[in-house]
């Protein structure tokens, strides 16, 4: 029977660079996060048959399944069947690129990623960005696709606190963001609307 993995399973929204460095200081932290999200019940299952896998004692973050191949066993790593499979780049570099792409307000091109990450070639950055975009476009990931417009606003505050406008009406200015709730809305052109309270 497979041993349950004890790893930190946490949901992450927008992160600062400092938060990224804290949560993902090394390759093991990235693999632990990926493992916890792939198998949230703590039991690693074979990507081929779904049978419980046994951890390899000789190689960390690798497992084997005797159900697929009873004689020799099927061996796999945490990266199998992901966009990170067969990559020469560390998983932490992939996480960094995803962080850059997802936290940049206007998006980030492969050329910007190439310059920021200091990769040996532009082709590497382009390939990584393309794979990430394709993965985000898959049905299990997508809520909004295509052309998406995003904006935020502050909701709340008392009308009596507004600045007086012409005619004595309280319709000019406001109280800024103090004491208000941030609401972010995203709309897909000719499609769905998604709103979140932060």
Secondary structure, 3 states (H helix, E strand, C coil): CCCCCCCCCCCCCCCCHHHHHHHCCCHHHHHHHHHHHHCCCCCCECCCCCCECEECCCCCCEEEECCCCCCCCEEEECCCCCCCCCCCCCHHHHHHHHHHHHHCCCCCCHHHHHHHHCCCCHHHHHHHHHHHHHHHCCCCCCCCCCCEEEEEEEECCCHHHCECCHHHCCCECCCCCCCCEEEEEEEECCCCEEEEEC
